[in-house]
Amino acid sequence: SLSITTNSAGRLIMTGVVSDYENLDDYHEITAHGLLYMQTRRLGSRVLTINTSGRTCVKFSGYKDNGSFVYKLKPASIGTSYTVRAFIAYTDPETEKTVYDYSDTVICSYTSLN
């Protein structure tokens, strides 16, 4: 899941939590995880994925003890709207291709969260 809050420094605080983190070893090995974001007006009607041109991809090297990760984004301006998704990637054992699993899309701006 992905939640977004703000802080007094004008940043968007993006917090992701991996579902069923305690049993992560029961699933495919995760090869990458992180966040994708893009200004909503630039994204337009496209769907935000790892392959969306112009998106920003932030990859994380690990999780906190509770399976969460945090990223702070300084918006271009306080009214700028961003479309954000968390993702994980793993290798499908049958096809040996990378598969991406995405969170729900969150649209936010600093002003909409305050």
All heavy atoms as an XYZ file, in Angstrom:
891
protein
N       0.842     -1.181      0.000
C       0.000      0.000      0.000
C       0.882      1.239      0.000
O       2.053      1.181      0.366
C      -0.927     -0.011      1.208
O      -0.163      0.092      2.394
N       0.315      2.341     -0.417
C       1.055      3.599     -0.543
C       0.232      4.707      0.078
O      -0.938      4.876     -0.256
C       1.315      3.892     -2.023
C       1.966      5.223     -2.370
C       3.387      5.292     -1.829
C       1.981      5.415     -3.880
N       0.829      5.447      0.996
C       0.148      6.607      1.565
C       1.062      7.814      1.449
O       2.289      7.685      1.418
C      -0.235      6.351      3.024
O       0.931      6.112      3.794
N       0.449      8.984      1.368
C       1.217     10.210      1.178
C       0.748     11.246      2.185
O      -0.449     11.472      2.349
C       1.075     10.738     -0.264
C       1.562      9.672     -1.249
C       1.869     12.033     -0.450
C       1.395     10.023     -2.704
N       1.704     11.846      2.872
C       1.432     12.920      3.819
C       2.356     14.085      3.482
O       3.106     14.028      2.505
C       1.670     12.443      5.276
O       3.016     11.948      5.384
C       0.704     11.341      5.664
N       2.307     15.139      4.287
C       3.182     16.292      4.066
C       3.956     16.585      5.341
O       3.623     16.082      6.414
C       2.366     17.546      3.691
O       1.498     17.878      4.779
C       1.545     17.324      2.439
N       4.996     17.394      5.196
C       5.668     17.877      6.396
C       5.804     19.392      6.327
O       5.478     20.016      5.313
C       7.014     17.179      6.620
C       8.088     17.563      5.616
O       7.934     18.480      4.815
N       9.203     16.850      5.654
N       6.290     19.985      7.397
C       6.346     21.443      7.490
C       7.381     22.047      6.547
O       7.356     23.243      6.293
C       6.653     21.864      8.928
O       7.879     21.284      9.346
N       8.259     21.217      5.990
C       9.267     21.712      5.046
C       8.729     21.758      3.613
O       9.473     22.029      2.681
C      10.510     20.836      5.110
N       7.436     21.482      3.434
C       6.839     21.561      2.109
C       7.083     20.335      1.253
O       6.978     20.392      0.039
N       7.389     19.223      1.883
C       7.658     17.998      1.120
C       6.495     17.019      1.209
O       5.770     16.990      2.204
C       8.939     17.329      1.629
C      10.186     18.071      1.194
C      11.443     17.475      1.789
N      12.641     17.931      1.125
C      13.150     19.157      1.220
N      12.538     20.062      1.956
N      14.261     19.484      0.593
N       6.352     16.233      0.159
C       5.404     15.122      0.161
C       6.135     13.887      0.681
O       7.206     13.552      0.175
C       4.891     14.859     -1.252
C       4.081     15.992     -1.887
C       3.922     15.755     -3.384
C       2.729     16.119     -1.227
N       5.596     13.262      1.698
C       6.219     12.090      2.306
C       5.470     10.860      1.801
O       4.313     10.647      2.138
C       6.150     12.139      3.848
C       6.586     13.504      4.379
C       6.978     11.000      4.454
C       7.985     13.912      4.020
N       6.125     10.068      0.976
C       5.506      8.897      0.372
C       5.956      7.660      1.139
O       7.150      7.365      1.192
C       5.917      8.789     -1.089
C       5.584     10.029     -1.884
S       6.210      9.942     -3.567
C       5.730     11.573     -4.162
N       5.010      6.958      1.721
C       5.319      5.788      2.534
C       4.650      4.559      1.935
O       3.438      4.550      1.746
C       4.830      5.984      3.983
O       5.395      7.188      4.504
C       5.237      4.806      4.853
N       5.443      3.575      1.613
C       4.914      2.315      1.090
C       5.129      1.209      2.098
O       6.125      1.203      2.820
N       4.180      0.295      2.149
C       4.299     -0.864      3.031
C       4.057     -2.116      2.196
O       3.056     -2.209      1.487
C       3.300     -0.806      4.200
C       3.434     -2.052      5.073
C       3.520      0.448      5.031
N       4.977     -3.062      2.273
C       4.858     -4.307      1.530
C       3.837     -5.205      2.230
O       3.956     -5.475      3.426
C       6.224     -5.021      1.451
C       6.094     -6.358      0.742
C       7.226     -4.138      0.740
N       2.826     -5.646      1.487
C       1.814     -6.538      2.058
C       2.454     -7.859      2.467
O       3.332     -8.371      1.776
C       0.719     -6.815      1.029
O       0.076     -5.620      0.666
N       2.040     -8.377      3.600
C       2.493     -9.690      4.074
C       4.020     -9.764      4.154
O       4.632    -10.763      3.771
C       1.939    -10.799      3.165
C       1.869    -12.148      3.877
O       1.897    -12.166      5.119
O       1.795    -13.171      3.188
N       4.627     -8.702      4.657
C       6.085     -8.615      4.710
C       6.706     -9.772      5.502
O       7.770    -10.286      5.147
C       6.505     -7.276      5.321
C       7.992     -7.081      5.373
C       8.725     -6.894      4.209
C       8.682     -7.091      6.586
C      10.103     -6.712      4.239
C      10.051     -6.905      6.626
C      10.753     -6.726      5.457
O      12.110     -6.545      5.488
N       6.021    -10.215      6.574
C       6.571    -11.284      7.416
C       6.771    -12.571      6.628
O       7.630    -13.378      6.945
C       5.643    -11.562      8.600
C       5.494    -10.408      9.564
C       4.535     -9.332      9.076
O       3.727     -9.605      8.153
O       4.616     -8.210      9.595
N       5.961    -12.780      5.588
C       6.037    -14.006      4.803
C       6.631    -13.775      3.418
O       6.369    -14.540      2.489
C       4.632    -14.624      4.676
C       4.068    -14.978      6.034
O       4.702    -15.678      6.813
N       2.886    -14.482      6.336
N       7.443    -12.752      3.285
C       7.987    -12.380      1.982
C       8.756    -13.521      1.323
O       8.749    -13.667      0.102
C       8.893    -11.148      2.134
C       9.097    -10.273      0.911
C       7.763     -9.756      0.386
C      10.025     -9.124      1.223
N       9.384    -14.352      2.117
C      10.168    -15.462      1.560
C       9.295    -16.508      0.862
O       9.803    -17.352      0.116
C      10.987    -16.152      2.659
C      12.108    -15.260      3.167
O      12.466    -14.294      2.458
O      12.611    -15.527      4.270
N       7.987    -16.459      1.108
C       7.074    -17.417      0.473
C       6.755    -17.046     -0.973
O       6.129    -17.816     -1.685
C       5.756    -17.512      1.255
C       5.966    -18.093      2.652
O       7.031    -18.696      2.895
O       5.071    -17.931      3.492
N       7.153    -15.865     -1.390
C       6.812    -15.372     -2.719
C       8.040    -15.385     -3.626
O       9.131    -15.775     -3.214
C       6.257    -13.941     -2.608
C       5.014    -13.859     -1.759
C       5.092    -13.481     -0.423
C       3.762    -14.175     -2.276
C       3.954    -13.408      0.369
C       2.621    -14.105     -1.501
C       2.728    -13.720     -0.175
O       1.604    -13.656      0.594
N       7.862    -14.934     -4.860
C       9.011    -14.794     -5.764
C       9.994    -13.793     -5.168
O       9.603    -12.841     -4.496
C       8.553    -14.276     -7.133
C       7.573    -15.176     -7.821
N       7.853    -16.480     -8.142
C       6.318    -14.949     -8.266
C       6.812    -17.018     -8.735
N       5.852    -16.110     -8.825
N      11.258    -13.982     -5.443
C      12.264    -13.045     -4.945
C      12.110    -11.701     -5.641
O      12.089    -11.618     -6.871
C      13.663    -13.594     -5.198
C      14.738    -12.691     -4.642
C      16.141    -13.238     -4.862
O      16.254    -14.420     -5.242
O      17.088    -12.481     -4.657
N      11.995    -10.643     -4.846
C      11.836     -9.302     -5.399
C      13.188     -8.811     -5.906
O      14.189     -8.843     -5.189
C      11.254     -8.350     -4.338
C       9.834     -8.795     -3.988
C      11.274     -6.912     -4.834
C       9.207     -8.034     -2.850
N      13.216     -8.363     -7.168
C      14.467     -7.899     -7.771
C      14.604     -6.384     -7.716
O      15.701     -5.857     -7.854
C      14.565     -8.367     -9.229
O      13.406     -7.924     -9.942
C      14.658     -9.890     -9.303
N      13.487     -5.675     -7.546
C      13.524     -4.211     -7.420
C      12.227     -3.758     -6.783
O      11.187     -4.398     -6.927
C      13.674     -3.554     -8.787
N      12.302     -2.652     -6.053
C      11.078     -2.030     -5.558
C      11.312     -0.541     -5.428
O      12.448     -0.077     -5.302
C      10.635     -2.643     -4.225
C      11.394     -2.166     -3.031
N      12.658     -2.603     -2.716
C      11.077     -1.272     -2.077
C      13.070     -2.012     -1.609
N      12.135     -1.194     -1.208
N      10.220      0.215     -5.506
C      10.361      1.655     -5.407
C       9.077      2.384     -5.743
O       7.981      1.847     -5.597
N       9.255      3.617     -6.201
C       8.142      4.500     -6.519
C       8.279      5.038     -7.931
O       9.390      5.276     -8.408
C       8.131      5.711     -5.571
C       7.802      5.473     -4.109
C       8.126      6.732     -3.313
C       6.335      5.105     -3.951
N       7.158      5.254     -8.567
C       7.092      5.967     -9.834
C       6.254      7.211     -9.596
O       5.231      7.154     -8.915
C       6.404      5.121    -10.908
C       6.985      3.747    -11.181
C       6.055      2.970    -12.107
C       8.363      3.872    -11.808
N       6.686      8.346    -10.141
C       5.820      9.521    -10.052
C       6.026     10.421    -11.258
O       7.050     10.369    -11.927
C       6.006     10.273     -8.735
C       7.345     10.951     -8.538
C       7.573     12.242     -9.007
C       8.365     10.307     -7.848
C       8.792     12.870     -8.806
C       9.582     10.927     -7.637
C       9.792     12.219     -8.118
O      10.993     12.838     -7.923
N       5.009     11.228    -11.504
C       5.031     12.143    -12.644
C       4.009     13.233    -12.379
O       2.976     12.989    -11.738
C       4.670     11.379    -13.922
C       4.848     12.157    -15.190
S       4.631     11.052    -16.615
C       5.126     12.162    -17.924
N       4.288     14.428    -12.876
C       3.290     15.482    -12.753
C       2.026     15.035    -13.490
O       2.089     14.559    -14.624
C       3.807     16.797    -13.312
C       4.870     17.434    -12.432
C       5.285     18.811    -12.912
O       4.596     19.435    -13.718
N       6.416     19.285    -12.415
N       0.894     15.160    -12.834
C      -0.362     14.639    -13.369
C      -0.696     15.251    -14.726
O      -1.136     14.551    -15.637
C      -1.499     14.886    -12.362
O      -1.134     14.267    -11.117
C      -2.815     14.296    -12.848
N      -0.464     16.545    -14.890
C      -0.808     17.187    -16.177
C       0.077     16.663    -17.305
O      -0.356     16.585    -18.447
C      -0.752     18.700    -16.070
C       0.610     19.274    -15.818
C       0.597     20.806    -15.798
N       1.887     21.352    -15.430
C       2.926     21.429    -16.234
N       2.833     20.997    -17.474
N       4.069     21.934    -15.823
N       1.302     16.269    -16.994
C       2.182     15.702    -18.033
C       1.789     14.260    -18.367
O       1.968     13.811    -19.498
C       3.639     15.747    -17.580
C       4.183     17.159    -17.523
C       5.681     17.176    -17.340
N       6.170     18.540    -17.317
C       7.245     18.937    -16.675
N       7.965     18.061    -16.009
N       7.627     20.194    -16.705
N       1.305     13.545    -17.378
C       0.881     12.163    -17.598
C      -0.368     12.114    -18.473
O      -0.488     11.258    -19.351
C       0.610     11.475    -16.260
C       0.160     10.018    -16.318
C       1.239      9.129    -16.923
C      -0.222      9.529    -14.927
N      -1.284     13.061    -18.239
C      -2.524     13.091    -19.017
C      -3.343     11.835    -18.788
O      -3.505     11.383    -17.652
N      -3.834     11.224    -19.853
C      -4.701     10.053    -19.729
C      -3.923      8.739    -19.757
O      -4.509      7.665    -19.701
C      -5.739     10.056    -20.852
O      -5.080     10.007    -22.110
N      -2.598      8.815    -19.836
C      -1.793      7.588    -19.838
C      -1.823      6.924    -18.466
O      -2.102      7.558    -17.457
C      -0.341      7.901    -20.204
C      -0.163      8.427    -21.628
C       1.287      8.721    -21.931
N       1.767      9.860    -21.138
C       3.041     10.205    -20.998
N       3.989      9.489    -21.583
N       3.384     11.254    -20.278
N      -1.499      5.636    -18.433
C      -1.376      4.901    -17.177
C       0.094      4.941    -16.763
O       0.986      4.716    -17.572
C      -1.851      3.442    -17.351
C      -1.616      2.648    -16.077
C      -3.321      3.411    -17.737
N       0.332      5.230    -15.499
C       1.698      5.328    -14.988
C       2.262      3.933    -14.737
O       1.770      3.197    -13.881
C       1.708      6.145    -13.697
C       3.073      6.404    -13.067
C       3.974      7.201    -14.010
C       2.915      7.135    -11.745
N       3.282      3.557    -15.513
C       3.974      2.284    -15.324
C       5.477      2.524    -15.436
O       5.922      3.638    -15.747
C       3.574      1.226    -16.383
O       4.132      1.613    -17.645
C       2.067      1.064    -16.479
N       6.245      1.479    -15.248
C       7.702      1.564    -15.359
C       8.121      2.012    -16.762
O       9.179      2.597    -16.953
C       8.351      0.203    -14.978
C       9.833      0.364    -14.645
C       8.127     -0.841    -16.049
C      10.130      0.783    -13.254
N       7.263      1.763    -17.760
C       7.587      2.103    -19.147
C       7.037      3.444    -19.607
O       7.229      3.813    -20.764
C       7.058      0.994    -20.078
C       7.749     -0.326    -19.816
O       8.957     -0.382    -19.647
N       6.968     -1.392    -19.754
N       6.363      4.182    -18.743
C       5.813      5.477    -19.132
C       6.942      6.469    -19.365
O       7.777      6.682    -18.479
C       4.869      6.013    -18.032
O       3.836      5.051    -17.807
C       4.253      7.344    -18.438
N       6.979      7.066    -20.551
C       8.047      8.024    -20.842
C       7.859      9.284    -20.001
O       6.744      9.740    -19.783
C       8.057      8.379    -22.329
O       6.847      8.991    -22.703
N       8.970      9.798    -19.486
C       8.949     11.022    -18.702
C       8.725     10.824    -17.220
O       8.840     11.777    -16.456
N       8.436      9.600    -16.790
C       8.191      9.365    -15.359
C       9.511      9.349    -14.609
O      10.584      9.150    -15.182
C       7.416      8.066    -15.146
C       8.073      6.829    -15.747
C       8.971      6.125    -14.789
N       9.645      4.994    -15.387
C      10.966      4.901    -15.506
N      11.739      5.879    -15.126
N      11.519      3.819    -16.008
N       9.429      9.583    -13.303
C      10.592      9.455    -12.437
C      10.485      8.132    -11.694
O       9.427      7.794    -11.182
C      10.655     10.613    -11.432
O      10.760     11.837    -12.153
C      11.851     10.476    -10.499
N      11.572      7.392    -11.660
C      11.612      6.100    -10.969
C      12.615      6.192     -9.827
O      13.771      6.540    -10.049
C      12.016      4.988    -11.944
S      12.113      3.359    -11.187
N      12.154      5.902     -8.620
C      13.012      5.887     -7.440
C      13.091      4.448     -6.955
O      12.070      3.853     -6.623
C      12.426      6.773     -6.326
C      13.328      6.749     -5.100
C      12.210      8.192     -6.814
N      14.280      3.873     -6.951
C      14.438      2.492     -6.486
C      15.044      2.502     -5.087
O      15.901      3.319     -4.771
C      15.317      1.694     -7.448
C      14.632      1.435     -8.779
C      15.426      0.504     -9.653
C      14.678      0.236    -10.948
N      15.458     -0.595    -11.862
N      14.595      1.555     -4.272
C      15.067      1.437     -2.903
C      15.933      0.193     -2.760
O      15.683     -0.815     -3.416
C      13.879      1.345     -1.936
C      12.996      2.557     -1.976
C      11.798      2.533     -2.663
C      13.380      3.729     -1.346
C      10.987      3.646     -2.718
C      12.573      4.853     -1.400
C      11.372      4.811     -2.081
N      16.904      0.269     -1.870
C      17.807     -0.857     -1.685
C      17.316     -1.827     -0.623
O      17.784     -2.951     -0.548
C      19.204     -0.363     -1.320
O      19.139      0.406     -0.131
N      16.365     -1.395      0.196
C      15.877     -2.294      1.236
C      14.658     -1.732      1.912
O      14.174     -0.657      1.568
N      14.145     -2.486      2.872
C      12.957     -2.099      3.622
C      13.341     -1.820      5.069
O      14.332     -2.326      5.562
C      11.929     -3.234      3.621
C      11.488     -3.683      2.260
C      12.022     -4.826      1.673
C      10.524     -2.980      1.560
C      11.601     -5.258      0.426
C      10.102     -3.401      0.310
C      10.642     -4.535     -0.251
O      10.232     -4.947     -1.489
N      12.495     -1.060      5.744
C      12.636     -0.932      7.188
C      12.164     -2.243      7.813
O      11.620     -3.106      7.147
C      11.806      0.249      7.692
C      12.330      1.589      7.194
C      11.559      2.722      7.811
C      12.145      4.039      7.341
N      11.452      5.173      7.936
N      12.343     -2.370      9.129
C      12.014     -3.620      9.818
C      10.563     -4.045      9.659
O      10.240     -5.224      9.748
C      12.343     -3.511     11.308
C      13.846     -3.473     11.549
O      14.605     -3.863     10.634
O      14.248     -3.056     12.647
N       9.664     -3.087      9.434
C       8.240     -3.422      9.313
C       7.797     -3.572      7.856
O       6.610     -3.663      7.570
C       7.387     -2.356     10.009
C       7.504     -0.993      9.338
O       8.323     -0.799      8.439
N       6.700     -0.054      9.771
N       8.745     -3.605      6.929
C       8.396     -3.774      5.530
C       8.012     -2.489      4.823
O       7.416     -2.521      3.755
N       8.369     -1.359      5.400
C       8.002     -0.080      4.790
C       9.219      0.618      4.204
O      10.362      0.271      4.489
C       7.339      0.837      5.828
O       8.286      1.258      6.793
N       8.945      1.606      3.369
C       9.993      2.476      2.847
C       9.407      3.872      2.713
O       8.194      4.043      2.592
C      10.536      1.970      1.511
C       9.475      1.709      0.467
C       9.065      2.706     -0.392
C       8.908      0.454      0.356
C       8.098      2.468     -1.340
C       7.936      0.202     -0.606
C       7.523      1.215     -1.456
N      10.260      4.876      2.774
C       9.802      6.260      2.766
C      10.639      7.059      1.780
O      11.858      6.874      1.682
C       9.916      6.894      4.179
C       9.518      8.365      4.151
C       9.081      6.143      5.191
N       9.967      7.953      1.054
C      10.642      8.851      0.123
C      10.047     10.234      0.278
O       8.828     10.382      0.380
C      10.465      8.348     -1.314
C      11.094      9.242     -2.363
C      12.476      9.292     -2.513
C      10.301     10.038     -3.185
C      13.056     10.111     -3.474
C      10.878     10.859     -4.149
C      12.255     10.888     -4.288
O      12.840     11.689     -5.227
N      10.898     11.261      0.294
C      10.441     12.642      0.419
C      10.642     13.357     -0.903
O      11.742     13.345     -1.456
C      11.198     13.368      1.533
C      10.965     12.757      2.905
C      11.767     13.459      3.984
C      11.544     12.774      5.322
N      12.345     13.394      6.388
N       9.568     13.968     -1.400
C       9.592     14.685     -2.673
C       9.315     16.151     -2.432
O       8.333     16.498     -1.762
C       8.531     14.100     -3.612
C       8.201     14.909     -4.877
C       9.396     14.972     -5.823
C       6.993     14.298     -5.593
N      10.160     17.025     -2.939
C       9.921     18.468     -2.888
C       9.170     18.842     -4.163
O       9.722     18.760     -5.256
C      11.249     19.216     -2.801
C      11.123     20.727     -2.834
C      10.635     21.264     -1.510
C      10.730     22.789     -1.512
N      10.141     23.378     -0.329
N       7.882     19.203     -4.077
C       7.113     19.512     -5.287
C       7.679     20.718     -6.026
O       8.305     21.594     -5.436
C       5.713     19.823     -4.751
C       5.680     19.284     -3.365
C       7.085     19.327     -2.868
N       7.424     20.766     -7.337
C       7.843     21.910     -8.157
C       7.224     23.191     -7.617
O       7.867     24.239     -7.573
C       7.450     21.681     -9.606
N       5.959     23.125     -7.226
C       5.299     24.211     -6.502
C       4.246     23.556     -5.624
O       3.896     22.386     -5.822
C       4.652     25.213     -7.468
O       3.516     24.645     -8.080
N       3.711     24.297     -4.659
C       2.815     23.646     -3.696
C       1.531     23.155     -4.345
O       0.889     22.249     -3.845
C       2.498     24.557     -2.483
C       1.805     25.850     -2.927
C       3.744     24.832     -1.675
C       1.242     26.637     -1.767
N       1.150     23.713     -5.493
C      -0.077     23.282     -6.148
C       0.119     22.216     -7.207
O      -0.849     21.740     -7.792
N       1.372     21.838     -7.486
C       1.643     20.845     -8.520
C       1.084     19.490     -8.112
O       1.358     18.995     -7.026
C       3.155     20.723     -8.764
O       3.679     22.002     -9.108
C       3.454     19.739     -9.885
N       0.287     18.893     -8.994
C      -0.316     17.598     -8.726
C       0.567     16.484     -9.296
O       1.038     16.575    -10.427
C      -1.707     17.540     -9.365
O      -2.269     16.255     -9.228
N       0.765     15.448     -8.495
C       1.574     14.307     -8.903
C       0.730     13.031     -8.894
O      -0.112     12.844     -8.026
C       2.772     14.103     -7.959
C       3.803     15.176     -8.087
C       3.754     16.312     -7.290
C       4.831     15.069     -9.020
C       4.703     17.314     -7.424
C       5.782     16.067     -9.150
C       5.712     17.184     -8.349
O       6.643     18.176     -8.483
N       1.000     12.165     -9.848
C       0.449     10.822     -9.875
C       1.566      9.887     -9.421
O       2.677      9.959     -9.944
C      -0.034     10.456    -11.288
O      -1.031     11.406    -11.695
C      -0.627      9.058    -11.323
N       1.272      9.042     -8.425
C       2.303      8.232     -7.782
C       1.835      6.781     -7.683
O       0.659      6.516     -7.423
C       2.598      8.752     -6.347
C       3.755      7.984     -5.722
C       2.861     10.248     -6.346
N       2.767      5.855     -7.896
C       2.513      4.425     -7.678
C       3.761      3.793     -7.090
O       4.874      4.149     -7.472
C       2.222      3.697     -8.986
C       0.928      4.049     -9.632
C       0.759      3.277    -10.906
N      -0.157      2.153    -10.673
C      -0.532      1.316    -11.621
N      -0.053      1.410    -12.837
N      -1.380      0.351    -11.353
N       3.571      2.854     -6.204
C       4.686      2.018     -5.751
C       4.736      0.786     -6.659
O       3.743      0.426     -7.286
C       4.477      1.594     -4.299
N       5.900      0.168     -6.749
C       6.014     -1.044     -7.560
C       6.994     -2.021     -6.925
O       7.862     -1.628     -6.151
C       6.476     -0.721     -8.996
C       7.920     -0.340     -9.091
C       8.901     -1.308     -9.299
C       8.324      0.981     -8.963
C      10.250     -0.966     -9.372
C       9.662      1.327     -9.024
C      10.626      0.354     -9.240
N       6.808     -3.288     -7.271
C       7.823     -4.295     -7.023
C       8.045     -5.038     -8.330
O       7.153     -5.099     -9.175
C       7.440     -5.280     -5.889
C       6.159     -6.040     -6.232
C       7.351     -4.584     -4.563
C       5.857     -7.173     -5.265
N       9.236     -5.574     -8.497
C       9.557     -6.366     -9.691
C      10.095     -7.712     -9.237
O      10.795     -7.809     -8.231
C      10.600     -5.647    -10.535
N       9.733     -8.734     -9.984
C      10.277    -10.072     -9.732
C      10.398    -10.800    -11.058
O       9.827    -10.386    -12.068
C       9.399    -10.859     -8.744
C       7.997    -11.120     -9.225
C       7.685    -12.269     -9.949
C       6.973    -10.221     -8.948
C       6.397    -12.509    -10.396
C       5.676    -10.453     -9.388
C       5.394    -11.599    -10.110
O       4.122    -11.828    -10.560
N      11.160    -11.871    -11.064
C      11.351    -12.661    -12.274
C      10.390    -13.842    -12.259
O      10.370    -14.610    -11.293
C      12.807    -13.174    -12.364
O      13.685    -12.049    -12.319
C      13.027    -13.951    -13.655
N       9.602    -13.947    -13.319
C       8.689    -15.083    -13.455
C       9.533    -16.333    -13.687
O      10.308    -16.394    -14.641
C       7.742    -14.851    -14.626
C       6.713    -15.963    -14.770
O       7.097    -17.153    -14.702
O       5.532    -15.641    -14.962
N       9.416    -17.353    -12.834
C      10.285    -18.534    -12.978
C      10.041    -19.321    -14.264
O      10.943    -20.015    -14.730
C       9.967    -19.372    -11.742
C       8.680    -18.859    -11.215
C       8.531    -17.450    -11.669
N       8.845    -19.217    -14.827
C       8.551    -19.974    -16.048
C       9.056    -19.264    -17.302
O       9.658    -19.884    -18.170
C       7.044    -20.238    -16.147
C       6.555    -21.188    -15.068
C       5.062    -21.449    -15.169
O       4.463    -21.123    -16.212
O       4.508    -21.984    -14.195
N       8.812    -17.962    -17.385
C       9.207    -17.231    -18.599
C      10.571    -16.565    -18.452
O      11.159    -16.128    -19.435
C       8.179    -16.131    -18.921
O       8.189    -15.168    -17.853
C       6.792    -16.714    -19.094
N      11.053    -16.466    -17.194
C      12.302    -15.778    -16.871
C      12.269    -14.304    -17.265
O      13.307    -13.682    -17.482
C      13.508    -16.495    -17.480
C      13.693    -17.899    -16.919
C      14.974    -18.556    -17.384
O      15.762    -17.918    -18.111
O      15.188    -19.728    -17.016
N      11.068    -13.729    -17.374
C      10.911    -12.311    -17.678
C      10.572    -11.557    -16.399
O      10.004    -12.117    -15.461
C       9.815    -12.096    -18.715
C      10.187    -12.667    -20.071
C       9.217    -12.248    -21.134
C       9.748    -12.786    -22.463
N       8.967    -12.500    -23.589
N      10.937    -10.288    -16.372
C      10.627     -9.450    -15.221
C       9.151     -9.084    -15.241
O       8.612     -8.686    -16.275
C      11.487     -8.175    -15.245
O      12.866     -8.552    -15.200
C      11.166     -7.277    -14.064
N       8.519     -9.233    -14.089
C       7.114     -8.886    -13.919
C       7.035     -7.743    -12.917
O       7.720     -7.759    -11.892
C       6.306    -10.100    -13.393
C       4.855     -9.724    -13.149
C       6.413    -11.269    -14.356
N       6.206     -6.738    -13.222
C       6.011     -5.601    -12.325
C       4.624     -5.672    -11.712
O       3.646     -5.912    -12.404
C       6.178     -4.272    -13.076
C       7.600     -4.017    -13.491
C       8.065     -4.420    -14.733
C       8.494     -3.387    -12.627
C       9.386     -4.200    -15.116
C       9.812     -3.172    -12.994
C      10.245     -3.574    -14.240
O      11.549     -3.364    -14.603
N       4.569     -5.461    -10.420
C       3.307     -5.410     -9.696
C       3.204     -4.014     -9.098
O       4.137     -3.542     -8.443
C       3.299     -6.488     -8.603
C       1.936     -6.677     -7.981
O       0.940     -6.146     -8.521
O       1.854     -7.359     -6.938
N       2.065     -3.349     -9.338
C       1.912     -1.939     -8.961
C       0.868     -1.762     -7.869
O      -0.114     -2.503     -7.800
C       1.469     -1.115    -10.179
C       2.445     -1.136    -11.323
C       2.265     -1.992    -12.394
C       3.545     -0.288    -11.334
C       3.144     -2.010    -13.464
C       4.442     -0.300    -12.396
C       4.236     -1.165    -13.448
O       5.114     -1.182    -14.496
N       1.068     -0.724     -7.066
C       0.049     -0.325     -6.102
C      -1.044      0.449     -6.833
O      -0.901      0.791     -8.014
C       0.660      0.584     -5.024
O       0.946      1.864     -5.576
N      -2.107      0.742     -6.119
C      -3.101      1.650     -6.659
C      -2.444      3.007     -6.905
O      -1.444      3.367     -6.262
C      -4.268      1.829     -5.680
C      -5.122      0.573     -5.576
O      -5.066     -0.271     -6.496
O      -5.834      0.432     -4.566
N      -3.016      3.766     -7.816
C      -2.507      5.097     -8.132
C      -2.996      6.099     -7.093
O      -4.163      6.073     -6.698
C      -2.996      5.521     -9.532
O      -2.490      4.574    -10.484
C      -2.506      6.904     -9.893
N      -2.097      6.963     -6.640
C      -2.451      8.041     -5.724
C      -2.146      9.355     -6.431
O      -1.054      9.522     -6.980
C      -1.648      7.948     -4.409
C      -1.981      9.109     -3.494
C      -1.894      6.625     -3.722
N      -3.100     10.278     -6.419
C      -2.887     11.609     -7.000
C      -2.874     12.601     -5.847
O      -3.773     12.597     -5.000
C      -3.976     11.957     -8.033
C      -3.918     10.953     -9.188
C      -3.804     13.392     -8.534
C      -5.001     11.105    -10.211
N      -1.840     13.425     -5.800
C      -1.691     14.311     -4.652
C      -0.981     15.595     -5.036
O      -0.283     15.666     -6.040
C      -0.891     13.622     -3.552
S       0.809     13.291     -4.068
N      -1.186     16.603     -4.235
C      -0.362     17.813     -4.273
C      -0.199     18.263     -2.832
O      -0.941     17.820     -1.954
C      -1.027     18.919     -5.107
O      -2.163     19.418     -4.434
N       0.742     19.147     -2.593
C       0.960     19.591     -1.209
C      -0.294     20.274     -0.680
O      -0.711     20.044      0.452
C       2.168     20.534     -1.158
C       2.569     20.843      0.266
C       3.314     19.935      0.998
C       2.173     22.034      0.884
C       3.667     20.195      2.308
C       2.522     22.295      2.205
C       3.271     21.381      2.913
O       3.616     21.628      4.206
N      -0.934     21.092     -1.533
C      -2.113     21.819     -1.065
C      -3.305     20.888     -0.849
O      -4.114     21.111      0.042
C      -2.501     22.946     -2.034
O      -2.560     22.401     -3.357
C      -1.492     24.073     -2.019
N      -3.429     19.824     -1.646
C      -4.575     18.920     -1.470
C      -4.445     18.084     -0.216
O      -5.423     17.542      0.279
C      -4.726     18.001     -2.689
O      -3.709     17.026     -2.722
N      -3.243     17.955      0.320
C      -3.025     17.165      1.541
C      -2.999     18.026      2.793
O      -2.880     17.518      3.890
C      -1.719     16.372      1.425
C      -1.717     15.272      0.381
C      -0.313     14.734      0.167
C      -2.669     14.154      0.755
N      -3.065     19.336      2.619
C      -3.059     20.237      3.782
C      -4.404     20.906      3.954
O      -5.203     20.983      3.067
C      -1.974     21.296      3.656
C      -0.637     20.804      4.182
O      -0.624     20.069      5.158
N       0.441     21.177      3.556
